[in-house]
């Protein structure tokens, strides 16, 4: 049995998925890639749920990472995870694009599970350790943990948007959530707007003083700041130079009938992603005759997610109805304008899809960042390919050379999709070069090291400098 750790990640999920009965595989995604080396360097540990309800496992090691499972019962998965996290906070923090559920039973479960995570972290942390808490499922952990272990350096990063007062104020437990986050020394957001919403709410709801982005809380300062997350640019850039990935990209185009334009969407099947809007726009382009039959194919990968939450079941029905209608009206035997895939793919297959796509269509109604947009850019060293990107994705702050759209404006979306299809190779290369420069220099390693440097070097401002 090993002792405590000087560096801890606390997240809803452990960074591994089960394969078969006994084996584990590292989960895909930049967060793990960025953090794994830091964990190895610092003898760190990662606390989280295994993904299986009712499972109680001892801590174990996987690929140089020390993993500490936090158990959840079946009822807790329903109330804390599917309930308060994904039926209350998720829609509330995403502009209320779906109606949030406010229920005291869900809140009680959220609090109880956060308390369990905080206790597990308090037990696992060495004196003076750095603890980095991740995301909306665990917003109460920073304060709970500080109470148990005032010696720790606590950071928190929110991967989704942090809403303005007009929306946040709906939450019956708004003060408790703010107080929970304020237990951290540093609270990170995707966009500067999230940080300023947080500072403003702390002032208005809790009456706290601040100096710019530093809030005075019980004699400590809490910093709120934006750290836009990114992807592992180098890894993707390498991967798409592999001959087998290029071969697969060619094969995909051939399987689609070698149309002039391949458009692509890759999302979890989530109502925040604007999948319906982009399919509507594509369908209308076919109706209008702006796209000729056989000229373009839209590939939509819609990865299964949160399938037991009602709103997600309804969304799946809506999307599948829309796909069916468009394919029914515009397809011919053996060829359909939308290739809809409700499945998960390997990282390599996704990379091949990115290479095969002329136009990547990313149209969330609200999104913390959106890594798919950055992954597409990282995969296009050929400087071909166009990115259509919603201005409501955090990524739009950085990816200014994309074809930026308001996804609620279907005519605007149609115009942008057409412009992306019709752009000259010269214009595409100019845009892509600038997009790539940004993602290459602001990759996921920079995100993790910027956050940790800010957390560890954080110095509060003197009290007399604070303004109300
Ligand atoms: C949250 C925030 C923020 C998708 N399908 C497959 C697959 N994916 C991968 C993508 C991408 C990731 O999942 C999705 O990341 P996004 O950023 O697009 O969206 P969320 O899942 O909503 O993530 C978001 C993010 O956290 C990080 O802070 O950017 O705003 O909502 O990496 O490639 N990966 C594989 N197979 C699939 O079928 N292997």
Boltz pocket constraint, residues with backbone or C-beta under 6 A from the ligand:
constraints:
  - pocket:
      binder: B
      contacts: [[A, 28], [A, 29], [A, 30], [A, 159], [A, 160], [A, 229], [A, 266], [A, 267], [A, 268], [A, 301], [A, 303], [A, 343], [A, 344], [A, 345], [A, 346], [A, 347], [A, 350], [A, 367], [A, 368], [A, 369], [A, 370], [A, 371], [A, 372], [A, 373], [A, 375]]
      max_distance: 6.0
